[in-house]
């Protein structure tokens, strides 16, 4: 395997290597169907967890994202009336 000491080669390496549970920023933007500015807002203002690999490269761990989504889940009053025992209604 070639050295990963050069951050400019990380993108190519990561796209060729399946890292279970890890997603690149561009992949997350496409998956969530959000703009880069919206993802930045979630990261900076709302505390969405990420791993900073270099000054401009970030990746996201599936486990961290799912935990963050569950912690930040909200429900309407109507939903909680229908499902009062749901964890997001407590």
N, C-alpha and C positions, 0 to 999 in steps of 0.2 A: 504494500500500500504506500502511496506517495505521502510525503510529509504534509501535515496540515499547519505548519508554522506560518504559512502565508495566508492571511484571512481572505485574500481575493480568490483563493481556490476553494473556499468552503462551500460556496453555493453549488458549484459543479459536483463536488464530492457528496454533498447532502442530497442532491437530486438523483445521484446514481446509487446512493446507499439508503435502504429502507431502515429508518430508525423508528422502531415501534414506539408509538405514543408521542412522537415529536412532529410538529408542523411548522413550516416556515411562515413568515409574516404574509407573504404573497398568497400562499395557500389558504391561510386563515381569512384574509380579505375576501377571496373568492368564495370560500365555504360559507361565510356569514353574510355575503352579499352586502358589504359595507365599503365605504370610501376609506382610503388611508387615514384621512383626518378623523373619521369616526373611530377607527381602531386606536389612533393616538389618544383621543379623548378617553376611551375606556381604560387605556393603559395608564395615562398620566393623572387623570382626574378621578377615575373610579377604582384604580388599583388592580387592574387585570394583571396577573402575574406573567412574567416572561423571563427568558434567559438572554442576556446581552453577550453575544459572541464577539462582536467587534463594535466599533463606533457606530456603524450603520446596519449591522446585521443582528436581528433578533429571531429567536425561535420560541415556540410555546409548547409546553408539555400538556398532553391531553388530561392527565390526572389533575394538574393544577387548574386547568380551565374548568373542568367539571366541578371541582370543589368551589371555585369562584362563582360559577353560574348558580350552584345550589345556595351559596351564601347570599347571593344578590337577587334571588328569585322573589317575585312579588305576585300577588293575586288580587283580583278584584273582590269586592265585598260579595258580589253575586256568586262568584266561584267558591268562596269560603262558606257561604250559606248552603251550597250544594254538597260541599266536601269539607265539613267543619273539622274533621280529624286530620286533614292533610298537614304535613309538617310546615308548609309555607303559610298556613293560616294561624299559626301559634304566635 
